[in-house]
Amino acid sequence: MFETLSDKLGGIFQSLRGRGKISEANVRDAMREIRTALLEADVNVQVARKFCDDCLEKALGLEVINTLRPEQVIVKVVHDELVALMGPIETRIPFVSQPPTVILMAGLQGSGKTTTCAKLARYCMQMGKKPLLVAADLKRPAAIDQLEVLGRQLDLPVHAERDHQNPVKVCRNAVRGSRKLDRDVVILDTAGRLAIDEDMMKEVSQIANATSPHQIYLVLDAMTGQDAVNTAQAFDERLELDGAILTKFDSDTRGGAALSVKAVTGKPIKFIGVGEKLDAIEEFHPDRIAGRILGMGDVVSLVEKAQETFDAEQVAKTQAKMAKGTMGLDDFLSQLEQLRKMGSMKSILKMIPGVGSALKDIDMPEEELNRFKGMIQSMTPRERQNPEILEASRRRRIARGSGCEPQEVSGLVKQFTQMRGMMKQMAGLGMGGRLKMTQQMARMGMTDGNIPRAKKGSTKYNPRRDDKKKRRRRRR
């Protein structure tokens, strides 16, 4: 999401470079182009117009301060307005002191509501809560079965009454029974339709009146664009929503719904679905999303993902092995597996400031990781720890076992050996370590090999001079 909008905004800011002062004329030109980019991203017309007017008002008359370039001033103004457009938002779920906390999930059919119920349940479990899933969608075939399957994956109970045809009674019984099951959060999965109709609205309203939910979330499909905003307005008129959950955020959609929902309905986006797995749900932070849109990355979210995924003790052990140069292919495979849990390489690179736009087309497909895994698992424990012993016959055996070519095994071993050597040198980088690293990278084709040498009379490390000194000492 936002890739097209980010590219267009980047081009607009690029056109402002090299100017010593921001004039009213070039600011108006930039805002006109930004408005066009927002409209192409399916942002509401009134929202796009007001956004650009607010940016124009703040940007007029601003001068470049010290080392700031003109485009940086405009980026700062646009960033602040994007944050104001999507926020402020309290992302946490306000759990009640006297459980259970009842959460009603509403939305159209096909928006991913049932899966989102399970994702939200997993999120509550991370908060130390004990959720109960309630199958109140009695219209869609296999809706109850789907929720029960998701419940088993999370090891959570699912309240289902297959004999009932009244979802209001099912929800009321579930809330009452949650206390007996010692459940402090109840998540109601209600029925949806392909489009908004009176029967659906009446049913959801009756469930809300019967259960008095503490939070009502509307699940919206990001790929529906402005229709998602219209859906939110219709539901809010009947239910008094507390927020929205935007699904399919990782899809190739233009992002207009994310930028328009809060401004048009007044209801914030609380969470976003970023994948199909049950852990693929994130809190919606306007400042972080604004950073992604403007190509600034999202370091905070990246660190949070790493903290959730990586085992701190295992990371410390791996770092110690890196420093000693004893890291094996088993450790390398473990790191790859944990990295894969964080998401695709492309999504990780987008969160690194200045890297996402430069390397936006770089990715490591799932098939490539599986090939690495197959080759490593076809080796013996001794071979994984010491890949240097892999001669031709061993590589042919590993290739047969993993379904690849011996050249691929050779390439994996070569890359790993070079990487392990570089990591060992990085452990204690002084001037000498940096020079050796540069030489190593030059041999690998990663640099042009231009190593800065110390000036005459300098006491800094000089490999040629120090080698001569060592030879003179030996001769003595």
C-alpha positions as CSV (number, residue, x, y, z in Angstrom):
1,M,0.0,0.0,0.0
2,F,1.0,3.6,-0.6
3,E,3.8,2.7,-3.1
4,T,2.4,4.8,-5.9
5,L,1.6,7.7,-3.6
6,S,5.1,7.5,-2.1
7,D,6.7,7.6,-5.6
8,K,4.7,10.6,-6.7
9,L,5.3,12.5,-3.5
10,G,9.0,11.7,-3.8
11,G,9.1,13.1,-7.3
12,I,7.4,16.3,-6.2
13,F,9.9,16.9,-3.3
14,Q,12.8,16.1,-5.7
15,S,11.7,18.9,-8.0
16,L,12.1,21.4,-5.1
17,R,15.8,20.6,-4.6
18,G,18.4,23.3,-5.2
19,R,16.2,26.3,-4.3
20,G,17.5,28.5,-1.5
21,K,14.0,29.8,-0.5
22,I,10.5,28.5,-0.9
23,S,8.4,31.0,-2.7
24,E,4.6,31.1,-2.8
25,A,4.6,30.1,-6.5
26,N,6.6,26.9,-6.1
27,V,4.7,26.0,-3.0
28,R,1.4,26.4,-4.8
29,D,2.7,24.3,-7.7
30,A,3.8,21.6,-5.3
31,M,0.5,21.5,-3.4
32,R,-1.4,21.3,-6.7
33,E,0.7,18.2,-7.6
34,I,0.2,16.7,-4.2
35,R,-3.6,17.2,-4.5
36,T,-3.5,15.3,-7.8
37,A,-1.4,12.5,-6.2
38,L,-3.9,12.2,-3.3
39,L,-6.9,12.0,-5.7
40,E,-5.2,9.4,-7.8
41,A,-4.6,7.5,-4.5
42,D,-8.4,7.5,-4.1
43,V,-8.5,10.0,-1.2
44,N,-11.8,11.7,-0.6
45,V,-12.0,14.9,-2.7
46,Q,-12.9,17.2,0.2
47,V,-10.2,15.6,2.4
48,A,-7.5,16.1,-0.3
49,R,-8.5,19.8,-0.9
50,K,-8.5,20.6,2.8
51,F,-5.2,18.8,3.4
52,C,-3.5,20.8,0.6
53,D,-5.0,24.1,1.8
54,D,-3.7,23.5,5.4
55,C,-0.2,22.6,4.0
56,L,-0.1,25.7,1.9
57,E,-1.1,27.9,4.8
58,K,1.8,26.5,6.9
59,A,4.4,26.4,4.2
60,L,4.0,29.9,2.8
61,G,6.9,32.2,3.8
62,L,9.0,29.4,5.4
63,E,12.7,29.7,4.7
64,V,15.4,27.1,4.6
65,I,16.9,27.0,8.1
66,N,20.6,26.3,8.3
67,T,21.4,23.1,6.4
68,L,17.8,22.2,5.6
69,R,16.9,22.1,1.9
70,P,13.6,23.4,0.6
71,E,12.1,19.9,0.0
72,Q,12.8,19.0,3.6
73,V,10.7,21.9,4.8
74,I,7.8,20.8,2.6
75,V,8.3,17.2,3.8
76,K,8.1,18.3,7.4
77,V,4.9,20.3,6.7
78,V,3.3,17.4,4.8
79,H,4.3,14.9,7.4
80,D,2.7,16.9,10.2
81,E,-0.5,17.3,8.3
82,L,-0.6,13.6,7.5
83,V,-0.3,12.8,11.2
84,A,-3.1,15.3,12.0
85,L,-5.2,13.8,9.2
86,M,-5.1,10.3,10.5
87,G,-4.9,10.9,14.2
88,P,-4.8,11.3,17.1
89,I,-5.5,7.7,17.9
90,E,-5.5,5.6,21.1
91,T,-4.5,2.2,19.8
92,R,-4.9,0.2,23.0
93,I,-8.1,-1.6,23.8
94,P,-9.7,-0.1,27.0
95,F,-10.3,-3.3,29.0
96,V,-12.9,-2.9,31.7
97,S,-12.0,-3.5,35.4
98,Q,-15.0,-5.8,35.8
99,P,-14.7,-8.4,33.1
100,P,-15.7,-9.5,30.6
101,T,-14.8,-6.8,28.0
102,V,-17.2,-7.3,25.2
103,I,-16.0,-6.4,21.6
104,L,-18.5,-6.5,18.8
105,M,-17.0,-7.0,15.3
106,A,-19.1,-5.7,12.4
107,G,-18.5,-5.5,8.6
108,L,-19.5,-6.5,5.2
109,Q,-19.0,-10.1,3.9
110,G,-15.6,-10.7,2.4
111,S,-13.8,-8.0,4.4
112,G,-11.9,-10.6,6.5
113,K,-14.0,-10.2,9.6
114,T,-13.8,-13.8,11.0
115,T,-10.1,-14.0,10.5
116,T,-9.7,-10.5,12.1
117,C,-11.6,-11.8,15.1
118,A,-9.0,-14.5,15.6
119,K,-6.2,-12.0,15.1
120,L,-7.6,-9.6,17.7
121,A,-8.0,-12.5,20.1
122,R,-4.3,-13.3,19.7
123,Y,-3.5,-9.6,20.3
124,C,-5.5,-9.8,23.5
125,M,-3.7,-12.9,24.6
126,Q,-0.4,-11.0,24.2
127,M,-1.9,-8.4,26.5
128,G,-2.3,-11.1,29.2
129,K,-6.1,-11.6,28.5
130,K,-8.1,-14.8,28.1
131,P,-10.5,-14.2,25.1
132,L,-13.6,-16.1,24.1
133,L,-14.6,-16.2,20.4
134,V,-18.3,-16.2,19.7
135,A,-19.7,-17.6,16.4
136,A,-22.7,-15.3,15.8
137,D,-22.5,-15.4,12.0
138,L,-25.4,-17.8,11.3
139,K,-26.0,-16.8,7.7
140,R,-22.7,-17.6,5.9
141,P,-22.1,-21.3,5.3
142,A,-19.2,-22.7,7.3
143,A,-18.7,-19.5,9.2
144,I,-18.9,-21.4,12.5
145,D,-16.5,-24.1,11.2
146,Q,-14.0,-21.4,10.1
147,L,-14.0,-19.7,13.6
148,E,-13.6,-23.1,15.3
149,V,-10.6,-23.9,13.2
150,L,-9.1,-20.6,14.0
151,G,-9.9,-21.1,17.7
152,R,-8.0,-24.5,17.7
153,Q,-5.0,-22.8,16.1
154,L,-4.9,-20.4,19.0
155,D,-6.0,-23.0,21.6
156,L,-9.0,-20.8,22.5
157,P,-12.6,-21.8,23.2
158,V,-15.3,-20.9,20.7
159,H,-18.9,-20.4,21.8
160,A,-21.2,-21.8,19.0
161,E,-24.8,-22.9,19.1
162,R,-25.5,-24.7,15.8
163,D,-29.2,-25.4,16.7
164,H,-30.0,-21.7,17.2
165,Q,-31.0,-19.4,14.4
166,N,-31.1,-16.3,16.6
167,P,-27.7,-14.6,16.8
168,V,-28.9,-12.3,19.6
169,K,-29.5,-15.2,21.9
170,V,-26.2,-16.8,21.0
171,C,-24.3,-13.6,21.9
172,R,-26.2,-13.1,25.1
173,N,-25.6,-16.7,26.2
174,A,-21.9,-16.3,25.4
175,V,-21.5,-13.2,27.5
176,R,-23.2,-14.9,30.4
177,G,-21.2,-18.1,30.0
178,S,-17.9,-16.3,29.8
179,R,-17.7,-15.8,33.5
180,K,-18.1,-19.5,34.1
181,L,-15.3,-20.2,31.7
182,D,-13.1,-17.5,33.4
183,R,-12.8,-15.5,30.2
184,D,-12.2,-11.8,30.5
185,V,-12.7,-10.8,26.8
186,V,-15.6,-11.8,24.6
187,I,-15.2,-11.2,20.8
188,L,-18.5,-11.3,18.8
189,D,-18.2,-12.4,15.2
190,T,-21.4,-11.1,13.6
191,A,-22.9,-11.7,10.2
192,G,-22.2,-9.6,7.1
193,R,-23.6,-9.1,3.7
194,L,-22.2,-8.4,0.3
195,A,-23.7,-4.9,0.6
196,I,-25.4,-2.8,3.3
197,D,-29.0,-3.8,3.8
198,E,-31.6,-3.1,6.5
199,D,-31.8,-6.7,7.7
200,M,-28.1,-6.8,8.5
201,M,-28.2,-3.4,10.2
202,K,-31.2,-4.4,12.3
203,E,-29.5,-7.7,13.4
204,V,-26.3,-6.0,14.4
205,S,-28.1,-3.3,16.3
206,Q,-30.1,-5.9,18.2
207,I,-26.9,-7.7,19.2
208,A,-25.4,-4.4,20.4
209,N,-28.5,-3.6,22.4
210,A,-28.6,-7.0,24.0
211,T,-24.9,-7.3,24.9
212,S,-23.9,-3.6,25.5
213,P,-20.5,-4.1,24.0
214,H,-17.7,-1.9,25.4
215,Q,-16.0,-1.6,22.0
216,I,-17.6,-1.8,18.5
217,Y,-15.1,-2.2,15.6
218,L,-15.9,-2.1,12.0
219,V,-13.7,-4.3,9.7
220,L,-13.0,-2.6,6.4
221,D,-11.4,-4.0,3.2
222,A,-8.6,-1.5,2.2
223,M,-9.0,-2.6,-1.4
224,T,-12.5,-1.2,-1.7
225,G,-11.2,2.4,-1.6
226,Q,-13.8,5.1,-1.0
227,D,-16.5,2.5,-0.6
228,A,-14.9,1.6,2.7
229,V,-15.5,5.2,3.9
230,N,-19.1,5.1,2.8
231,T,-19.5,1.8,4.6
232,A,-18.0,3.3,7.8
233,Q,-20.5,6.2,7.6
234,A,-23.5,3.9,7.3
235,F,-22.5,1.6,10.2
236,D,-21.6,4.6,12.4
237,E,-25.1,6.0,12.0
238,R,-26.6,2.8,13.5
239,L,-23.9,1.5,15.9
240,E,-21.8,4.4,17.2
241,L,-18.5,2.8,16.2
242,D,-15.4,3.1,18.4
243,G,-13.0,2.5,15.6
244,A,-12.2,0.6,12.4
245,I,-9.8,-2.2,11.5
246,L,-8.4,-2.0,8.0
247,T,-7.6,-5.4,6.4
248,K,-5.5,-6.3,3.4
249,F,-3.1,-3.4,4.2
250,D,-0.3,-5.3,2.6
251,S,-2.2,-5.5,-0.7
252,D,-1.5,-3.5,-3.9
253,T,-4.1,-0.9,-3.1
254,R,-3.8,2.9,-3.4
255,G,-4.4,3.7,0.3
256,G,-7.2,6.3,0.0
257,A,-9.3,4.6,2.6
258,A,-6.6,4.8,5.3
259,L,-6.2,8.5,4.7
260,S,-9.9,9.3,4.5
261,V,-11.7,7.3,7.2
262,K,-10.8,9.4,10.2
263,A,-11.3,12.7,8.4
264,V,-14.7,11.8,6.9
265,T,-16.3,9.7,9.8
266,G,-14.4,11.0,12.8
267,K,-13.7,7.4,13.8
268,P,-10.0,6.3,14.0
269,I,-8.4,3.3,12.4
270,K,-7.3,1.2,15.5
271,F,-5.6,-1.8,13.8
272,I,-4.4,-2.8,10.4
273,G,-4.2,-6.4,9.0
274,V,-0.8,-6.9,7.2
275,G,-1.1,-10.5,6.2
276,E,-3.0,-13.7,6.3
277,K,-1.4,-15.3,9.4
278,L,-2.9,-14.8,12.8
279,D,0.0,-12.7,14.0
280,A,-0.3,-10.3,11.1
281,I,-2.1,-7.5,12.9
282,E,-0.6,-4.2,14.0
283,E,-1.7,-1.1,15.9
284,F,-2.3,1.9,13.7
285,H,0.1,4.7,14.4
286,P,-0.4,7.8,12.2
287,D,3.2,9.1,12.6
288,R,4.6,5.8,11.5
289,I,2.3,5.5,8.5
290,A,3.1,9.1,7.5
291,G,6.8,8.1,7.7
292,R,6.2,5.2,5.4
293,I,4.2,7.3,2.9
294,L,7.0,9.9,2.7
295,G,9.8,7.3,2.4
296,M,11.2,7.9,5.9
297,G,10.8,4.3,7.0
298,D,9.4,3.0,10.3
299,V,12.2,2.1,12.6
300,V,10.0,1.8,15.7
301,S,7.7,-0.8,14.1
302,L,10.8,-2.7,12.8
303,V,12.3,-2.8,16.3
304,E,9.0,-4.0,17.8
305,K,8.7,-6.7,15.2
306,A,12.3,-7.8,15.9
307,Q,11.6,-7.9,19.7
308,E,8.5,-10.0,19.2
309,T,10.2,-12.4,16.8
310,F,13.8,-12.8,17.9
311,D,14.8,-14.7,21.1
312,A,17.2,-12.3,23.0
313,E,19.2,-15.2,24.5
314,Q,19.6,-16.9,21.2
315,V,20.6,-13.6,19.5
316,A,23.3,-13.0,22.2
317,K,24.7,-16.5,21.6
318,T,24.8,-16.0,17.9
319,Q,26.6,-12.6,18.3
320,A,29.2,-14.3,20.4
321,K,29.8,-16.9,17.8
322,M,30.0,-14.2,15.1
323,A,32.7,-12.4,17.1
324,K,34.7,-15.6,17.4
325,G,34.1,-16.6,13.8
326,T,32.5,-19.9,14.9
327,M,29.1,-19.3,13.5
328,G,27.7,-22.3,11.7
329,L,25.1,-22.9,9.0
330,D,22.7,-24.0,11.7
331,D,22.9,-20.6,13.3
332,F,22.5,-19.0,9.9
333,L,19.4,-21.0,9.2
334,S,18.0,-20.1,12.6
335,Q,18.5,-16.4,11.8
336,L,16.8,-16.8,8.4
337,E,13.8,-18.5,10.0
338,Q,13.3,-15.8,12.5
339,L,13.8,-13.1,9.8
340,R,11.1,-14.9,7.8
341,K,8.6,-14.6,10.7
342,M,9.0,-10.8,10.5
343,G,7.6,-10.7,7.0
344,S,8.9,-10.5,3.5
345,M,12.3,-8.9,2.9
346,K,10.6,-6.3,0.8
347,S,8.4,-5.2,3.7
348,I,11.3,-5.1,6.1
349,L,13.4,-3.0,3.8
350,K,10.6,-0.5,3.5
351,M,10.8,0.2,7.3
352,I,14.5,1.2,7.1
353,P,14.9,5.0,6.4
354,G,16.4,5.7,3.0
355,V,16.5,2.1,2.0
356,G,12.9,1.3,1.1
357,S,12.7,3.6,-1.9
358,A,16.2,2.7,-3.2
359,L,15.7,-1.1,-2.8
360,K,12.0,-1.3,-3.3
361,D,12.2,-4.0,-6.0
362,I,14.5,-6.2,-4.0
363,D,12.9,-9.2,-2.3
364,M,13.9,-12.7,-1.3
365,P,11.1,-15.1,-2.4
366,E,9.9,-17.8,-0.1
367,E,11.2,-20.4,-2.6
368,E,14.7,-19.1,-2.3
369,L,14.6,-19.4,1.5
370,N,13.3,-22.9,1.2
371,R,16.1,-23.8,-1.2
372,F,18.7,-22.5,1.4
373,K,16.9,-24.5,4.1
374,G,16.8,-27.7,2.0
375,M,20.6,-27.5,1.2
376,I,21.5,-26.8,4.9
377,Q,19.3,-29.6,6.2
378,S,20.8,-32.0,3.7
379,M,24.2,-31.6,5.4
380,T,25.5,-33.5,8.4
381,P,26.0,-31.6,11.7
382,R,29.8,-31.6,11.1
383,E,29.3,-30.1,7.7
384,R,27.0,-27.4,8.9
385,Q,29.5,-26.3,11.5
386,N,32.5,-26.5,9.2
387,P,31.3,-25.9,5.6
388,E,35.0,-25.6,4.5
389,I,35.2,-29.4,4.5
390,L,32.6,-29.7,1.7
391,E,34.6,-31.0,-1.3
392,A,33.1,-31.9,-4.6
393,S,31.7,-35.4,-3.6
394,R,29.9,-34.0,-0.5
395,R,28.4,-31.1,-2.5
396,R,27.0,-33.5,-5.1
397,R,25.4,-35.6,-2.3
398,I,23.9,-32.4,-0.7
399,A,22.6,-31.3,-4.1
400,R,20.9,-34.6,-4.7
401,G,19.4,-34.5,-1.2
402,S,18.0,-31.0,-1.7
403,G,17.0,-31.2,-5.3
404,C,19.4,-28.5,-6.6
405,E,22.7,-28.2,-8.5
406,P,26.2,-28.6,-6.9
407,Q,27.0,-25.1,-8.1
408,E,24.2,-23.7,-5.9
409,V,25.6,-25.5,-2.9
410,S,29.0,-24.0,-3.7
411,G,27.5,-20.5,-4.0
412,L,25.8,-20.9,-0.6
413,V,29.0,-22.0,1.1
414,K,31.0,-19.3,-0.5
415,Q,28.6,-16.5,0.5
416,F,28.3,-17.8,4.0
417,T,32.1,-18.1,4.5
418,Q,32.6,-14.5,3.3
419,M,29.8,-13.3,5.5
420,R,31.2,-15.1,8.5
421,G,34.6,-13.5,8.0
422,M,33.1,-10.1,7.7
423,M,31.1,-10.5,10.8
424,K,34.1,-11.5,12.8
425,Q,36.0,-8.5,11.6
426,M,33.1,-6.2,12.6
427,A,33.2,-7.5,16.2
428,G,35.9,-5.0,17.2
429,L,36.2,-2.4,14.5
430,G,39.2,-0.1,14.9
431,M,40.9,1.6,12.0
432,G,42.6,-1.6,11.1
433,G,39.4,-3.6,11.3
434,R,37.7,-1.1,8.9
435,L,40.5,-1.3,6.4
436,K,40.5,-5.1,6.5
437,M,36.8,-5.0,6.0
438,T,37.1,-2.7,3.0
439,Q,39.7,-5.0,1.5
440,Q,37.5,-8.0,2.1
441,M,34.5,-6.3,0.5
442,A,36.6,-5.2,-2.4
443,R,37.6,-8.8,-3.1
444,M,33.9,-9.7,-3.0
445,G,33.0,-7.0,-5.5
446,M,31.1,-5.0,-2.9
447,T,33.3,-1.8,-3.2
448,D,35.7,-0.4,-5.7
449,G,38.6,-1.2,-3.5
450,N,39.7,2.4,-2.9
451,I,41.0,2.2,0.6
452,P,41.9,5.5,2.3
453,R,45.5,5.5,3.5
454,A,46.9,7.4,6.3
455,K,48.8,10.6,5.4
456,K,52.6,10.8,5.8
457,G,53.5,11.2,9.5
458,S,50.2,10.0,10.7
459,T,50.0,7.5,13.6
460,K,46.9,5.9,12.2
461,Y,47.0,2.3,11.2
462,N,48.8,1.7,7.9
463,P,49.0,-2.0,6.8
464,R,52.0,-1.6,4.6
465,R,54.0,0.4,7.1
466,D,53.2,-1.9,10.0
467,D,54.0,-5.0,7.9
468,K,57.5,-3.5,7.2
469,K,58.0,-2.9,10.9
470,K,57.2,-6.5,11.7
471,R,59.6,-7.8,9.1
472,R,62.4,-5.5,10.5
473,R,61.7,-6.9,14.0
474,R,62.0,-10.5,12.7
475,R,65.3,-9.8,11.0
476,R,66.7,-8.3,14.2
